[in-house]
Amino acid sequence: MTNKLTVERLPDGQVHVARESWHDTFPEERRIPWADWYERMHKDTGYPGYLETAKALRELVPVDR
């Protein structure tokens, strides 16, 4: 079993983040604050999945406003 990360932009502009065991959807305005949170969690715990999620959120192309 893999625990593949997916980070995608939904048609309504929201961000969807998922692994096999969880998922979350939130507005674009929360993308960078969530990336910051995942980086802090990686620093605190060393879990590589947190850093992977932070990087993927930062790499997602922002929506045009």
C-alpha positions as CSV (number, residue, x, y, z in Angstrom):
1,M,0.0,0.0,0.0
2,T,1.3,3.4,-0.9
3,N,0.3,6.6,0.8
4,K,0.5,8.8,-2.3
5,L,-0.1,12.5,-1.9
6,T,-2.3,14.4,-4.3
7,V,-2.6,18.2,-4.3
8,E,-4.8,19.7,-6.9
9,R,-6.9,22.7,-7.8
10,L,-10.6,22.0,-8.1
11,P,-12.7,23.6,-10.8
12,D,-14.1,26.1,-8.2
13,G,-10.6,27.3,-7.4
14,Q,-10.3,25.5,-4.0
15,V,-7.3,23.4,-3.1
16,H,-7.7,19.7,-2.5
17,V,-5.1,17.8,-0.6
18,A,-5.3,14.0,0.0
19,R,-3.6,10.9,1.0
20,E,-5.2,7.5,1.2
21,S,-6.1,8.0,4.9
22,W,-7.3,11.6,4.9
23,H,-8.3,14.6,2.7
24,D,-9.0,18.3,3.0
25,T,-10.4,21.0,0.8
26,F,-9.8,24.7,1.5
27,P,-9.8,28.1,-0.3
28,E,-6.7,29.4,-2.0
29,E,-6.2,31.9,0.8
30,R,-5.3,29.1,3.1
31,R,-2.8,27.4,0.8
32,I,0.4,29.1,2.0
33,P,-0.7,29.2,5.7
34,W,-1.2,25.4,5.4
35,A,2.2,25.0,3.7
36,D,3.7,26.9,6.6
37,W,2.0,24.7,9.1
38,Y,3.2,21.5,7.4
39,E,6.7,22.8,7.4
40,R,6.5,23.5,11.2
41,M,5.1,20.0,11.8
42,H,8.0,18.6,9.8
43,K,10.5,20.6,11.8
44,D,8.8,19.4,15.1
45,T,8.4,15.7,14.2
46,G,10.8,14.9,11.3
47,Y,8.0,13.2,9.4
48,P,8.9,13.5,5.7
49,G,5.2,13.5,4.6
50,Y,4.7,16.9,6.2
51,L,7.6,18.4,4.2
52,E,6.3,16.7,1.0
53,T,2.9,18.2,1.5
54,A,4.3,21.7,2.2
55,K,6.4,21.6,-1.0
56,A,3.4,20.4,-3.1
57,L,1.2,23.2,-1.7
58,R,3.9,25.8,-2.5
59,E,4.3,24.4,-6.0
60,L,0.6,24.5,-6.9
61,V,0.0,27.3,-9.3
62,P,-2.0,30.1,-7.7
63,V,-5.4,31.0,-9.2
64,D,-5.6,34.2,-11.3
65,R,-7.6,36.8,-9.6
